[in-house]
Amino acid sequence: MKLIANPENLKPLRFVIERDEAAGFYLYVYEDDRCIRDDLQDTLEIAMQVAFEDYQVPKESWKRID
């Protein structure tokens, strides 16, 4: 499972959450094409909350991609 958020007001930042079956959910923060942060959380909800608290990424901006 992979989710992406690319809010217009936060460009050039782009946000990705990827599930790791063995570990949890990784939140990646990209500036242009360079990863500037990765953060492991236990649940999808917590990963989204961290993105909101640290970068103001609204929950409704996440889109699932396959």
For each residue, the residues with C-beta under 8 A, 3 or more apart:
1: 18 19 64
2: 16 17 18 19 64 65 66
3: 16 17 18 44 62 63 64 65
4: 14 15 16 17 62 63 65
5: 14 15 16 51 57 61 62 63
6: 10 11 14 15 61
7: 10 11 57 58 61
8: 11
9:
10: 6 7 13 15 55 56 57
11: 6 7 8 14
12: 31 32
13: 10 29 30 31 55
14: 4 5 6 11 29 30 31
15: 4 5 6 10 27 28 29 30 51 55 57
16: 2 3 4 5 27 28 30
17: 2 3 4 25 26 27 28 44 47 48 51 62
18: 1 2 3 25 26 28
19: 1 2 24 25 26 44
20: 23 24 25 26 40
21:
22:
23: 20 26 40
24: 19 20 40 41 42 43
25: 17 18 19 20 40 41 42 43 44 46 47
26: 17 18 19 20 23 38 39 40 41 47
27: 15 16 17 37 38 39 40 41 47 50 51
28: 15 16 17 18 35 37 38
29: 13 14 15 35 36 37 38 51 55
30: 13 14 15 16 33 34 35 36
31: 12 13 14 34 36
32: 12
33: 30
34: 30 31
35: 28 29 30 38
36: 29 30 31
37: 27 28 29
38: 26 27 28 29 35
39: 26 27 47 50
40: 20 23 24 25 26 27
41: 24 25 26 27 44 46 47 50
42: 24 25 46
43: 24 25 46 47
44: 3 17 19 25 41 47 48
45: 48 49
46: 25 41 42 43 49 50
47: 17 25 26 27 39 41 43 44 50 51
48: 17 44 45 51 52 57 59 62
49: 45 46 52 53
50: 27 39 41 46 47 53 54
51: 5 15 17 27 29 47 48 54 55 57
52: 48 49 55 56 57 58 59
53: 49 50
54: 50 51
55: 10 13 15 29 51 52
56: 10 52
57: 5 7 10 15 48 51 52 61 62
58: 7 52 61
59: 48 52 62
60:
61: 5 6 7 57 58
62: 3 4 5 17 48 57 59
63: 3 4 5
64: 1 2 3
65: 2 3 4
66: 2
